[in-house]
Structures are given as C-alpha cells and as structure tokens.
Amino acid sequence: MKQMIQKATLGVASAIFFVALSATASAGIPFFSKNEVPSLAPMLEETTPAVVSIAVKGTQTSRQEVPEMFRYFFGAPNEQVQERPFRGLGSGVIIDAKNGYVVTNNHVVDNADEILVKLTDGRELVAEKLGADAQSDIALLKIDNEDLVDLKLANSDELRVGDFVVAIGNPFGLNQTVTSGIVSALGRSGLNIGGYEDFIQTDAAINRGNSGGALVSLEGELVGINTAIYGPNGGNVGIGFAIPSNMMKSLVDQIIEFGEVRRGLLGILGGDVDEALAEAFNSEVNIGAFVNEVAPDTAAEKAGLQPGDIITKMNGNELSGFAELRAKIASAGAGAKIALTVIRGGEVKIIDVTLDAAGPTQAEAKDIHPALEGAEFSNGQDSSGENAVIVDSVEARSPAARIGLREGDIILGVNRRRIENIEELTDRVNDNKDVIALNVQRGNTNLFIVIR
C-alpha cells in the first residue's frame, strides 16, 4: 500500500481535506491527581483553553482544459473555470492573549473568505488573517476579545528524541481531543510537504482536522504546531510532523512587524555530508551541510565562509543536513545574526553571519505582467537549493489564479530560460509579446503554465 504524506485539515462540505496531529497514548505520566493516580489532567486544565477550533468558508477555483475540437469549431476559451464553495475545519493555538494572536497552518485558512474561531468555553469569534507563509505552512490570525488564555512558548531547540509530548486539537471536528506520545526525531526534511522543512517527528496518532493544533511539553509549553502525517491513505501509522515553536515564532514575528515573511539568505550552494565526504575533508563529523559554492557579495562571503567548509551547527544546535540549514536560515529572517560552527581543514571554527534578505518583496516588483496580477512573489530557492521565485499567495479569481498559478509554486524559468529572482521574472515575461511558458515546480512535479 502506498505511503503518503498529507497536510491535515478536515473538509466539511467539499473534497478539500486538511490533515492533523494527535498523539498516541503510550507516554509515561509524571503528574498525579489528588488520589495519587497518574494523570495529565492538571497540566491540560491549564493548556487546553489556549487551543481553538477553526472553521473556514471560501471559494475553490478549478480549471479544466477545453478540447481542441471545441476551441476550433465553437471559439471556446482554452480552459473552463469553475468556482464552488467549500468549508473546512482545523485547529489553532492562542500564543498571545493580550493581542489576540492565534497561530495555525496556512493550509487551514488558505483561500478562506470567512474564518471563525471557537474557544473551549463556546465563544465564537470572527478572525482576521494578518499574514501567512505557504512555504513554511504558517498563518497568523487575530481575534478581539477579553479573557483569552495563551500558551507559553518552549525553546524547541532544547527538545531531545524521547521527550514526552502531548498533542491537542480537533480531529474530525471532535473538539479538544488530547493524546500523548514522544519525540521520535528532530530536523526532519526532504518530505516535500513544503518549501522549508525542519519538522519535529512524533509518534502521534494522526487524524484529519488537527492541523494547526498544539504539540506541548509535559510542562504545558508549546513546542510545535501540528502539521502533517505519513501513512497509507491518510491513516495513522504513528508518524506525524510538527513545525518547531522557534521556527514558528520567528515567522510570526516577521508577519507582525512587516505584514509578511522576509526570508534570510546565506548565499551558498551545497548538499549533505556523508562519510566519504567527511573523510576527504578531514572531518570527524559525518553529518551536516557541505558548502560547494559561495556566491559573491553575499552574507556567506562577507562572513568568510569558503567552499569545502562543513557546517555542523547553527547557533549551537546540530544540523542533520543541508535542507535543515536552508530551512533555519530562511525562517531566521533577513538581518538575523547567527553563529555557524564550521569544520575547515580538520579545525573547528565559529563564524558569525548577518543574513541578507532573500530578495525584494512583492511591493518592490514593478511593472508586473497583467497575467500575473493577484500573485505575490518572493525570491527564494527550489528543492535543489537553486535560486528561483516563490509564489507566496494568489488571490482568488485574479488573473494569476486564472492562468493556473497556485500558492507555493516555484517558478524556475520563462520560455525554458532559467530565472533566479523577481526582477528576471518580470523582465523575461514583459519581453515576450507572444506565448509565455512559465516552468513551474509544484511539489514533486515540474510543469509549464502557458500565457497567451
């Protein structure tokens, strides 16, 4: 049976599904009730009011190519566009009671026209989406009300494999479902769930509807945002993934300050370290990120990184590979100051770096082609670490939506010519007066979107 990785939200009135995390009930219990019976109840009584249910309404746009015969004889358009309403359910976490900030997954609220947050005491509040990031699957909402309860954020960098965790959410619309498990692995990437992956893996029993819910420590602190599951046909096999709280906080702080995520950029190309590579470069450590190339006039060059360096840690935390480094750099944000532990010629060095911005914001991209209106872009990287243009969002029923662009798409080239940034995308598209073919990476597939 084929294994699948899925995001998790629960579709209610359509074929839209989001996935969820909820954890297995196999963890040891350090708390006790009044009768000295092992119980998580004392901690949960404090934390569950901060986990909310999210209901969304919106319009889904679908496109179907019209057969050439009908286009030729009847003058029909190249494609038929259909719009239909959808509803969905997911989970969220209140991280700031004073300001009413609620964090959830981007895929829970993506394309939603209405967002309703339901608290544990039965209150239902309309939420405003302050910002979202499709590549890391984080969204920030705001609700206005008094007497909210928030969750304290843990330092997710201190998590260890084997630590006990508890997942709280709303699987299948069943509010306030609580399950427990352990941290199975850290720094998981290469799953093709999103553009930037640095997941906590847990032996959570995964069910639809928990997306955006809380993964908490036994101290009642938020360690992650439940996001995706791995299993046959969306069923639970004890492998679930959560976005670390430190990564989430960095992205949310950028949304609060700038209204968008401004990714950090180091300026290197590379790959994972293996035993043979470590031996060739005189390193006793055979995991980490290997630097193949340092781009000129970048943060990496200015800090003194060199080709052949092996980066083993960022800010004192060990790296599993290049993909984890890439995700941590991107989420740290432009202007962030980081410390990289580097092995060079068998010697260990600490190199301080101030990260560059990954590229201009959408507001800085001028004279965009009319067919791309309604989409927001940012400079980033494809799954191989090559520079490319990320589609951060696409407005419903906009020209960009009508040609088939989707949030999370990665634009690699125009008319089979590689592009590396928004400026090149704009120039190449505007220079072509006839047919324009965008080379797009969408998940595990490459495709062309044709503009006529």
Secondary structure as the mmCIF struct_conf table of DSSP 4:
data_model
#
loop_
_struct_conf.conf_type_id
_struct_conf.id
_struct_conf.beg_label_comp_id
_struct_conf.beg_label_asym_id
_struct_conf.beg_label_seq_id
_struct_conf.end_label_comp_id
_struct_conf.end_label_asym_id
_struct_conf.end_label_seq_id
STRN STRN1 GLN A 3 GLY A 11
BEND BEND1 VAL A 12 ALA A 15
STRN STRN2 PHE A 18 VAL A 19
BEND BEND2 ALA A 25 ALA A 25
BEND BEND3 ALA A 27 ALA A 27
STRN STRN3 PHE A 32 PHE A 32
TURN_TY1_P TURN_TY1_P1 LYS A 34 ASN A 35
BEND BEND4 GLU A 36 GLU A 36
STRN STRN4 PRO A 38 PRO A 38
BEND BEND5 LEU A 40 LEU A 40
HELX_RH_AL_P HELX_RH_AL_P1 ALA A 41 THR A 47
HELX_RH_3T_P HELX_RH_3T_P1 THR A 48 ALA A 50
STRN STRN5 VAL A 51 GLU A 65
HELX_LH_PP_P HELX_LH_PP_P1 VAL A 66 PRO A 67
HELX_RH_AL_P HELX_RH_AL_P2 GLU A 68 PHE A 74
BEND BEND6 ASN A 78 ASN A 78
STRN STRN6 GLU A 79 ASP A 96
TURN_TY1_P TURN_TY1_P2 ALA A 97 GLY A 100
STRN STRN7 TYR A 101 THR A 104
HELX_RH_AL_P HELX_RH_AL_P3 ASN A 106 VAL A 109
TURN_TY1_P TURN_TY1_P3 ASP A 110 ASN A 111
STRN STRN8 ALA A 112 LYS A 118
TURN_TY1_P TURN_TY1_P4 THR A 120 ASP A 121
BEND BEND7 GLY A 122 GLY A 122
STRN STRN9 GLU A 124 VAL A 126
STRN STRN10 GLU A 128 ASP A 133
TURN_TY1_P TURN_TY1_P5 ALA A 134 ASP A 137
STRN STRN11 ILE A 138 LYS A 142
BEND BEND8 GLU A 146 ASP A 147
HELX_LH_PP_P HELX_LH_PP_P2 LEU A 151 LYS A 152
STRN STRN12 LEU A 153 LEU A 153
HELX_LH_PP_P HELX_LH_PP_P3 ALA A 154 ALA A 154
HELX_RH_3T_P HELX_RH_3T_P2 SER A 156 GLU A 158
TURN_TY1_P TURN_TY1_P6 VAL A 161 GLY A 162
STRN STRN13 PHE A 164 GLY A 169
HELX_RH_3T_P HELX_RH_3T_P3 PRO A 171 GLY A 173
BEND BEND9 ASN A 175 GLN A 176
STRN STRN14 THR A 177 ARG A 188
BEND BEND10 LEU A 191 TYR A 196
STRN STRN15 PHE A 199 THR A 202
TURN_TY1_P TURN_TY1_P7 ARG A 208 GLY A 209
TURN_TY1_P TURN_TY1_P8 SER A 211 GLY A 212
STRN STRN16 ALA A 214 SER A 217
TURN_TY1_P TURN_TY1_P9 LEU A 218 GLU A 219
BEND BEND11 GLY A 220 GLY A 220
STRN STRN17 LEU A 222 PRO A 232
TURN_TY1_P TURN_TY1_P10 ASN A 233 GLY A 234
BEND BEND12 VAL A 237 GLY A 238
STRN STRN18 GLY A 240 PRO A 244
HELX_RH_AL_P HELX_RH_AL_P4 SER A 245 PHE A 258
BEND BEND13 GLY A 259 GLU A 260
STRN STRN19 GLY A 264 LEU A 265
STRN STRN20 ILE A 268 ASP A 272
HELX_RH_AL_P HELX_RH_AL_P5 GLU A 275 ALA A 280
TURN_TY1_P TURN_TY1_P11 PHE A 281 ASN A 282
BEND BEND14 GLU A 284 GLU A 284
BEND BEND15 GLY A 288 GLY A 288
STRN STRN21 ALA A 289 VAL A 294
TURN_TY1_P TURN_TY1_P12 PRO A 296 ASP A 297
BEND BEND16 THR A 298 THR A 298
HELX_RH_AL_P HELX_RH_AL_P6 ALA A 299 ALA A 303
TURN_TY1_P TURN_TY1_P13 GLY A 304 GLY A 304
TURN_TY1_P TURN_TY1_P14 PRO A 307 GLY A 308
STRN STRN22 ILE A 310 MET A 314
TURN_TY1_P TURN_TY1_P15 ASN A 315 GLY A 316
STRN STRN23 ASN A 317 GLU A 318
BEND BEND17 GLY A 321 GLY A 321
HELX_RH_AL_P HELX_RH_AL_P7 PHE A 322 ALA A 332
TURN_TY1_P TURN_TY1_P16 ALA A 334 GLY A 335
STRN STRN24 LYS A 337 ARG A 344
TURN_TY1_P TURN_TY1_P17 GLY A 345 GLY A 346
STRN STRN25 GLU A 347 THR A 354
HELX_LH_PP_P HELX_LH_PP_P4 LEU A 355 LEU A 355
STRN STRN26 ASP A 356 ALA A 357
BEND BEND18 ALA A 358 GLY A 359
HELX_RH_3T_P HELX_RH_3T_P4 GLN A 362 GLU A 364
BEND BEND19 ASP A 367 ASP A 367
HELX_RH_3T_P HELX_RH_3T_P5 PRO A 370 LEU A 372
TURN_TY1_P TURN_TY1_P18 GLU A 373 GLY A 374
STRN STRN27 ALA A 375 GLN A 381
TURN_TY1_P TURN_TY1_P19 SER A 383 SER A 384
BEND BEND20 GLY A 385 GLY A 385
STRN STRN28 ASN A 387 VAL A 394
TURN_TY1_P TURN_TY1_P20 ALA A 396 ARG A 397
BEND BEND21 SER A 398 SER A 398
HELX_RH_AL_P HELX_RH_AL_P8 PRO A 399 ILE A 403
TURN_TY1_P TURN_TY1_P21 GLY A 404 GLY A 404
TURN_TY1_P TURN_TY1_P22 GLU A 407 GLY A 408
STRN STRN29 ILE A 410 VAL A 414
TURN_TY1_P TURN_TY1_P23 ASN A 415 ARG A 416
STRN STRN30 ARG A 417 ARG A 418
BEND BEND22 ASN A 421 ASN A 421
HELX_RH_AL_P HELX_RH_AL_P9 ILE A 422 ASP A 431
BEND BEND23 ASP A 434 ASP A 434
STRN STRN31 ILE A 436 ARG A 442
TURN_TY1_P TURN_TY1_P24 GLY A 443 ASN A 444
STRN STRN32 THR A 445 ILE A 451
#
